[in-house]
Amino acid sequence: MILVNTETVPGYDIVGLRGLVQGNTIRAKNIGRDIGAGLKNIVGGELTAYTELMVEARNEAVQRMIVQAQQLQANAIVNVRFTTSQVAGGAAELYAYGTAVTIQQRGAATAPGM
């Protein structure tokens, strides 16, 4: 599956539009991360526990989006975007979305197997 944040995939033509696909996850902070973040706020620096939390959330949201695209028989997702929002105290949603398409390599007779 090819994912890009552009409208096209270099070297490929879009030969089929499959539709909007999306994936999301809502993650909550935990007490261990909060204690570590509180200490970091005193001395400064990256809040690595929260960075890891967001990386996990992004990966999960992307995987859910890919599964939806595969169900639509797409082999690429274009215009991939991410957004976050707070849904409750201490809980945030990470939302990934894009347009599922079927692409074909320029000059090729069939779509690539991805």
PyMOL commands that place a pseudoatom at each C-alpha (Angstrom):
pseudoatom trace, name=CA, resn=MET, resi=1, chain=A, elem=C, hetatm=0, pos=[0.000, 0.000, 0.000]
pseudoatom trace, name=CA, resn=ILE, resi=2, chain=A, elem=C, hetatm=0, pos=[1.422, 3.371, -1.016]
pseudoatom trace, name=CA, resn=LEU, resi=3, chain=A, elem=C, hetatm=0, pos=[0.549, 6.323, 1.219]
pseudoatom trace, name=CA, resn=VAL, resi=4, chain=A, elem=C, hetatm=0, pos=[1.330, 9.904, 0.214]
pseudoatom trace, name=CA, resn=ASN, resi=5, chain=A, elem=C, hetatm=0, pos=[0.260, 13.320, 1.433]
pseudoatom trace, name=CA, resn=THR, resi=6, chain=A, elem=C, hetatm=0, pos=[0.094, 14.616, -2.147]
pseudoatom trace, name=CA, resn=GLU, resi=7, chain=A, elem=C, hetatm=0, pos=[-2.694, 14.404, -4.717]
pseudoatom trace, name=CA, resn=THR, resi=8, chain=A, elem=C, hetatm=0, pos=[-0.696, 12.126, -7.017]
pseudoatom trace, name=CA, resn=VAL, resi=9, chain=A, elem=C, hetatm=0, pos=[1.906, 9.386, -6.775]
pseudoatom trace, name=CA, resn=PRO, resi=10, chain=A, elem=C, hetatm=0, pos=[4.986, 10.159, -8.892]
pseudoatom trace, name=CA, resn=GLY, resi=11, chain=A, elem=C, hetatm=0, pos=[5.332, 7.654, -11.728]
pseudoatom trace, name=CA, resn=TYR, resi=12, chain=A, elem=C, hetatm=0, pos=[1.776, 6.373, -11.359]
pseudoatom trace, name=CA, resn=ASP, resi=13, chain=A, elem=C, hetatm=0, pos=[-1.626, 7.248, -12.786]
pseudoatom trace, name=CA, resn=ILE, resi=14, chain=A, elem=C, hetatm=0, pos=[-4.779, 7.121, -10.697]
pseudoatom trace, name=CA, resn=VAL, resi=15, chain=A, elem=C, hetatm=0, pos=[-7.094, 4.737, -12.546]
pseudoatom trace, name=CA, resn=GLY, resi=16, chain=A, elem=C, hetatm=0, pos=[-9.821, 4.333, -9.934]
pseudoatom trace, name=CA, resn=LEU, resi=17, chain=A, elem=C, hetatm=0, pos=[-11.290, 6.349, -7.086]
pseudoatom trace, name=CA, resn=ARG, resi=18, chain=A, elem=C, hetatm=0, pos=[-12.357, 4.175, -4.148]
pseudoatom trace, name=CA, resn=GLY, resi=19, chain=A, elem=C, hetatm=0, pos=[-13.419, 6.809, -1.632]
pseudoatom trace, name=CA, resn=LEU, resi=20, chain=A, elem=C, hetatm=0, pos=[-12.571, 8.420, 1.672]
pseudoatom trace, name=CA, resn=VAL, resi=21, chain=A, elem=C, hetatm=0, pos=[-10.840, 6.177, 4.183]
pseudoatom trace, name=CA, resn=GLN, resi=22, chain=A, elem=C, hetatm=0, pos=[-10.130, 6.915, 7.799]
pseudoatom trace, name=CA, resn=GLY, resi=23, chain=A, elem=C, hetatm=0, pos=[-8.709, 5.480, 10.947]
pseudoatom trace, name=CA, resn=ASN, resi=24, chain=A, elem=C, hetatm=0, pos=[-8.670, 6.771, 14.479]
pseudoatom trace, name=CA, resn=THR, resi=25, chain=A, elem=C, hetatm=0, pos=[-7.763, 5.920, 18.013]
pseudoatom trace, name=CA, resn=ILE, resi=26, chain=A, elem=C, hetatm=0, pos=[-8.383, 7.601, 21.332]
pseudoatom trace, name=CA, resn=ARG, resi=27, chain=A, elem=C, hetatm=0, pos=[-5.623, 7.340, 23.877]
pseudoatom trace, name=CA, resn=ALA, resi=28, chain=A, elem=C, hetatm=0, pos=[-5.575, 8.320, 27.533]
pseudoatom trace, name=CA, resn=LYS, resi=29, chain=A, elem=C, hetatm=0, pos=[-2.668, 9.378, 29.664]
pseudoatom trace, name=CA, resn=ASN, resi=30, chain=A, elem=C, hetatm=0, pos=[-1.659, 7.180, 32.565]
pseudoatom trace, name=CA, resn=ILE, resi=31, chain=A, elem=C, hetatm=0, pos=[-0.317, 8.049, 35.993]
pseudoatom trace, name=CA, resn=GLY, resi=32, chain=A, elem=C, hetatm=0, pos=[3.208, 6.829, 35.218]
pseudoatom trace, name=CA, resn=ARG, resi=33, chain=A, elem=C, hetatm=0, pos=[3.467, 9.070, 32.176]
pseudoatom trace, name=CA, resn=ASP, resi=34, chain=A, elem=C, hetatm=0, pos=[1.990, 11.990, 34.113]
pseudoatom trace, name=CA, resn=ILE, resi=35, chain=A, elem=C, hetatm=0, pos=[4.569, 11.682, 36.878]
pseudoatom trace, name=CA, resn=GLY, resi=36, chain=A, elem=C, hetatm=0, pos=[7.397, 11.527, 34.351]
pseudoatom trace, name=CA, resn=ALA, resi=37, chain=A, elem=C, hetatm=0, pos=[5.976, 14.485, 32.427]
pseudoatom trace, name=CA, resn=GLY, resi=38, chain=A, elem=C, hetatm=0, pos=[5.661, 16.492, 35.631]
pseudoatom trace, name=CA, resn=LEU, resi=39, chain=A, elem=C, hetatm=0, pos=[9.328, 15.926, 36.397]
pseudoatom trace, name=CA, resn=LYS, resi=40, chain=A, elem=C, hetatm=0, pos=[10.314, 16.856, 32.840]
pseudoatom trace, name=CA, resn=ASN, resi=41, chain=A, elem=C, hetatm=0, pos=[8.375, 20.097, 33.173]
pseudoatom trace, name=CA, resn=ILE, resi=42, chain=A, elem=C, hetatm=0, pos=[10.677, 21.025, 36.051]
pseudoatom trace, name=CA, resn=VAL, resi=43, chain=A, elem=C, hetatm=0, pos=[13.964, 20.317, 34.245]
pseudoatom trace, name=CA, resn=GLY, resi=44, chain=A, elem=C, hetatm=0, pos=[12.819, 20.761, 30.638]
pseudoatom trace, name=CA, resn=GLY, resi=45, chain=A, elem=C, hetatm=0, pos=[13.235, 18.503, 27.622]
pseudoatom trace, name=CA, resn=GLU, resi=46, chain=A, elem=C, hetatm=0, pos=[11.188, 16.198, 25.471]
pseudoatom trace, name=CA, resn=LEU, resi=47, chain=A, elem=C, hetatm=0, pos=[8.312, 14.315, 27.060]
pseudoatom trace, name=CA, resn=THR, resi=48, chain=A, elem=C, hetatm=0, pos=[9.361, 10.995, 25.541]
pseudoatom trace, name=CA, resn=ALA, resi=49, chain=A, elem=C, hetatm=0, pos=[6.537, 9.008, 27.140]
pseudoatom trace, name=CA, resn=TYR, resi=50, chain=A, elem=C, hetatm=0, pos=[3.997, 11.240, 25.408]
pseudoatom trace, name=CA, resn=THR, resi=51, chain=A, elem=C, hetatm=0, pos=[5.960, 11.160, 22.162]
pseudoatom trace, name=CA, resn=GLU, resi=52, chain=A, elem=C, hetatm=0, pos=[5.824, 7.354, 22.262]
pseudoatom trace, name=CA, resn=LEU, resi=53, chain=A, elem=C, hetatm=0, pos=[2.100, 7.502, 23.011]
pseudoatom trace, name=CA, resn=MET, resi=54, chain=A, elem=C, hetatm=0, pos=[1.488, 9.666, 19.944]
pseudoatom trace, name=CA, resn=VAL, resi=55, chain=A, elem=C, hetatm=0, pos=[3.666, 7.449, 17.724]
pseudoatom trace, name=CA, resn=GLU, resi=56, chain=A, elem=C, hetatm=0, pos=[1.653, 4.412, 18.822]
pseudoatom trace, name=CA, resn=ALA, resi=57, chain=A, elem=C, hetatm=0, pos=[-1.612, 6.270, 18.214]
pseudoatom trace, name=CA, resn=ARG, resi=58, chain=A, elem=C, hetatm=0, pos=[-0.514, 7.431, 14.751]
pseudoatom trace, name=CA, resn=ASN, resi=59, chain=A, elem=C, hetatm=0, pos=[0.568, 3.923, 13.755]
pseudoatom trace, name=CA, resn=GLU, resi=60, chain=A, elem=C, hetatm=0, pos=[-2.716, 2.416, 14.928]
pseudoatom trace, name=CA, resn=ALA, resi=61, chain=A, elem=C, hetatm=0, pos=[-4.809, 5.044, 13.122]
pseudoatom trace, name=CA, resn=VAL, resi=62, chain=A, elem=C, hetatm=0, pos=[-2.820, 4.543, 9.902]
pseudoatom trace, name=CA, resn=GLN, resi=63, chain=A, elem=C, hetatm=0, pos=[-3.205, 0.758, 10.102]
pseudoatom trace, name=CA, resn=ARG, resi=64, chain=A, elem=C, hetatm=0, pos=[-6.971, 1.114, 10.515]
pseudoatom trace, name=CA, resn=MET, resi=65, chain=A, elem=C, hetatm=0, pos=[-7.073, 3.453, 7.513]
pseudoatom trace, name=CA, resn=ILE, resi=66, chain=A, elem=C, hetatm=0, pos=[-5.074, 0.958, 5.424]
pseudoatom trace, name=CA, resn=VAL, resi=67, chain=A, elem=C, hetatm=0, pos=[-7.429, -1.892, 6.345]
pseudoatom trace, name=CA, resn=GLN, resi=68, chain=A, elem=C, hetatm=0, pos=[-10.378, 0.201, 5.196]
pseudoatom trace, name=CA, resn=ALA, resi=69, chain=A, elem=C, hetatm=0, pos=[-8.596, 0.995, 1.904]
pseudoatom trace, name=CA, resn=GLN, resi=70, chain=A, elem=C, hetatm=0, pos=[-7.821, -2.687, 1.347]
pseudoatom trace, name=CA, resn=GLN, resi=71, chain=A, elem=C, hetatm=0, pos=[-11.501, -3.533, 1.868]
pseudoatom trace, name=CA, resn=LEU, resi=72, chain=A, elem=C, hetatm=0, pos=[-12.232, -1.096, -0.961]
pseudoatom trace, name=CA, resn=GLN, resi=73, chain=A, elem=C, hetatm=0, pos=[-9.599, -2.869, -3.107]
pseudoatom trace, name=CA, resn=ALA, resi=74, chain=A, elem=C, hetatm=0, pos=[-7.397, 0.216, -3.267]
pseudoatom trace, name=CA, resn=ASN, resi=75, chain=A, elem=C, hetatm=0, pos=[-3.628, -0.045, -3.611]
pseudoatom trace, name=CA, resn=ALA, resi=76, chain=A, elem=C, hetatm=0, pos=[-2.792, 3.519, -2.557]
pseudoatom trace, name=CA, resn=ILE, resi=77, chain=A, elem=C, hetatm=0, pos=[-4.039, 6.344, -0.365]
pseudoatom trace, name=CA, resn=VAL, resi=78, chain=A, elem=C, hetatm=0, pos=[-3.454, 9.926, -1.481]
pseudoatom trace, name=CA, resn=ASN, resi=79, chain=A, elem=C, hetatm=0, pos=[-3.881, 13.211, 0.410]
pseudoatom trace, name=CA, resn=VAL, resi=80, chain=A, elem=C, hetatm=0, pos=[-3.154, 11.522, 3.748]
pseudoatom trace, name=CA, resn=ARG, resi=81, chain=A, elem=C, hetatm=0, pos=[-3.752, 13.895, 6.649]
pseudoatom trace, name=CA, resn=PHE, resi=82, chain=A, elem=C, hetatm=0, pos=[-3.640, 13.691, 10.438]
pseudoatom trace, name=CA, resn=THR, resi=83, chain=A, elem=C, hetatm=0, pos=[-5.505, 15.617, 13.080]
pseudoatom trace, name=CA, resn=THR, resi=84, chain=A, elem=C, hetatm=0, pos=[-5.733, 15.446, 16.838]
pseudoatom trace, name=CA, resn=SER, resi=85, chain=A, elem=C, hetatm=0, pos=[-8.320, 16.617, 19.300]
pseudoatom trace, name=CA, resn=GLN, resi=86, chain=A, elem=C, hetatm=0, pos=[-8.985, 16.376, 22.993]
pseudoatom trace, name=CA, resn=VAL, resi=87, chain=A, elem=C, hetatm=0, pos=[-12.132, 14.339, 23.587]
pseudoatom trace, name=CA, resn=ALA, resi=88, chain=A, elem=C, hetatm=0, pos=[-12.073, 14.244, 27.399]
pseudoatom trace, name=CA, resn=GLY, resi=89, chain=A, elem=C, hetatm=0, pos=[-9.826, 15.306, 30.224]
pseudoatom trace, name=CA, resn=GLY, resi=90, chain=A, elem=C, hetatm=0, pos=[-6.591, 13.398, 29.683]
pseudoatom trace, name=CA, resn=ALA, resi=91, chain=A, elem=C, hetatm=0, pos=[-7.749, 11.661, 26.480]
pseudoatom trace, name=CA, resn=ALA, resi=92, chain=A, elem=C, hetatm=0, pos=[-6.918, 12.634, 22.918]
pseudoatom trace, name=CA, resn=GLU, resi=93, chain=A, elem=C, hetatm=0, pos=[-8.009, 11.332, 19.532]
pseudoatom trace, name=CA, resn=LEU, resi=94, chain=A, elem=C, hetatm=0, pos=[-5.628, 10.898, 16.639]
pseudoatom trace, name=CA, resn=TYR, resi=95, chain=A, elem=C, hetatm=0, pos=[-7.468, 10.768, 13.324]
pseudoatom trace, name=CA, resn=ALA, resi=96, chain=A, elem=C, hetatm=0, pos=[-5.902, 9.807, 9.975]
pseudoatom trace, name=CA, resn=TYR, resi=97, chain=A, elem=C, hetatm=0, pos=[-7.736, 10.177, 6.680]
pseudoatom trace, name=CA, resn=GLY, resi=98, chain=A, elem=C, hetatm=0, pos=[-7.152, 10.202, 2.954]
pseudoatom trace, name=CA, resn=THR, resi=99, chain=A, elem=C, hetatm=0, pos=[-8.541, 9.166, -0.409]
pseudoatom trace, name=CA, resn=ALA, resi=100, chain=A, elem=C, hetatm=0, pos=[-8.268, 5.503, -1.376]
pseudoatom trace, name=CA, resn=VAL, resi=101, chain=A, elem=C, hetatm=0, pos=[-7.386, 5.011, -5.033]
pseudoatom trace, name=CA, resn=THR, resi=102, chain=A, elem=C, hetatm=0, pos=[-6.238, 2.397, -7.477]
pseudoatom trace, name=CA, resn=ILE, resi=103, chain=A, elem=C, hetatm=0, pos=[-3.009, 3.368, -9.176]
pseudoatom trace, name=CA, resn=GLN, resi=104, chain=A, elem=C, hetatm=0, pos=[-1.138, 1.976, -12.133]
pseudoatom trace, name=CA, resn=GLN, resi=105, chain=A, elem=C, hetatm=0, pos=[2.476, 2.557, -12.999]
pseudoatom trace, name=CA, resn=ARG, resi=106, chain=A, elem=C, hetatm=0, pos=[2.810, 4.786, -16.035]
pseudoatom trace, name=CA, resn=GLY, resi=107, chain=A, elem=C, hetatm=0, pos=[3.235, 2.627, -19.108]
pseudoatom trace, name=CA, resn=ALA, resi=108, chain=A, elem=C, hetatm=0, pos=[2.173, -0.551, -17.300]
pseudoatom trace, name=CA, resn=ALA, resi=109, chain=A, elem=C, hetatm=0, pos=[-0.758, -2.683, -18.420]
pseudoatom trace, name=CA, resn=THR, resi=110, chain=A, elem=C, hetatm=0, pos=[-1.862, -3.697, -14.896]
pseudoatom trace, name=CA, resn=ALA, resi=111, chain=A, elem=C, hetatm=0, pos=[-1.979, -2.162, -11.432]
pseudoatom trace, name=CA, resn=PRO, resi=112, chain=A, elem=C, hetatm=0, pos=[0.983, -2.910, -9.151]
pseudoatom trace, name=CA, resn=GLY, resi=113, chain=A, elem=C, hetatm=0, pos=[0.517, -5.639, -6.560]
pseudoatom trace, name=CA, resn=MET, resi=114, chain=A, elem=C, hetatm=0, pos=[0.852, -3.885, -3.200]
for i in range(1, 114): cmd.bond("trace and resi %d" % i, "trace and resi %d" % (i + 1))
show_as sticks, trace
zoom trace
